[in-house]
Amino acid sequence: MGTYALKRLLWIPVTVIIVSMIVFLMVRFIPGSIVDQIIAESTAANEAAARAAIEHALGLDVPIYVQYGRWVGNIIAHGSLGVSFNGSGNISQQIFTALPVTMELGIMAVIIGILISIPIGVYSALRQDTGADYLLRSLAIIFISVPSFWIGVMIFIYPSIWFHWSPPMQLIPFAKDPLGNLGMFILPAFVLGAGLAGTSMRMTRTMMLEILRQDYIRTAWSKGLTEGIIVIRHALKNALIPVITIIGMQLPVIIGGAVIIERIFVLPGVGSLMLEALEQRNYPVVSGINLILATFVIVINLFIDLSYGLLDPRIHYN
């Protein structure tokens, strides 16, 4: 396992560099420019001279490969993601201020998705083709089919109309009020985790049905072991390997969904920061956020791959 993990770790910088190059290039294809926005707000008499001065000040007067080289060089030499184009200061500080909000939202969404999907998927498999099974399978399809942003909008609108209540609009720090903080995040986390719950629920049910038909499970039944012991000790570990893979594949979806959910529930996370940067064509902020999130997703998927050996000792890494 050590050799396999080392090889994967060595590939992480290569993958991150490729992702950063793609994002650095693609974000500049968005119509409009921050220079145009600054010029529109300025009162400069000579527009051409003002544009040239702004482009020079922002480092946009050189070819894109030179801009990328400067950006990477600044990260390597100073460990800094640069300065925001809109004058709001150090990008690293902005991202790491917003990151805890997105991380809390994502972690809660994953936990809620797992707590919903695995017990329900196991129960649905054990009660195959019963009324409860059909009901739970329909619930999973609903979670998968209904867009999370639509659920978020409905949760935000209808309680305010029917009960004159809406979620808190200002961030409650966890250190100041832990219960208030969790209460603020529980609804957006549920909305974000619903899609993960639906997908994981169906996968858990499918894998449990396959495992429960294996010979060693029939032997366990014939020995008179209880249902709980058979499920927990013998079946669940083997069934969880594909489920964990699905959860790992859903992480980028959760991060992408957080962009919309944070805007709906007015959470000052990385998603909101990303949208603001895109609206302002603030290229360094967009590139910095994607660099951090891409690294996070790649590292998490590495840990997920390594967890297979813990769940099934028969798995060997080459």
Secondary structure, DSSP 4 states (H G I P E B T S, - for coil): -HHHHHHHHHHHHHHHHHHHHHHHHHGGGSSS-HHHHHHHH---S-HHHHHHHHHHHHT-SS-HHHHHHHHHHHHHHHS---B-TTS--BHHHHHHHHHHHHHHHHHHHHHHHHHHHHHHHHHHHHTTTSHHHHHHHHHHHHHHHS-HHHHHHHHHHHHHHHTS----SS---TTT-HHHHHHHHHHHHHHHHHHHHHHHHHHHHHHHHHHHTSHHHHHHHHTT--HHHIIIIIIHHHHHHHHHHHHHHHHHHHHHHHHHHHHHTT--SHHHHHHHHHHHT-HHHHHHHHHHHHHHHHHHHHHHHHHHHHH-TT----
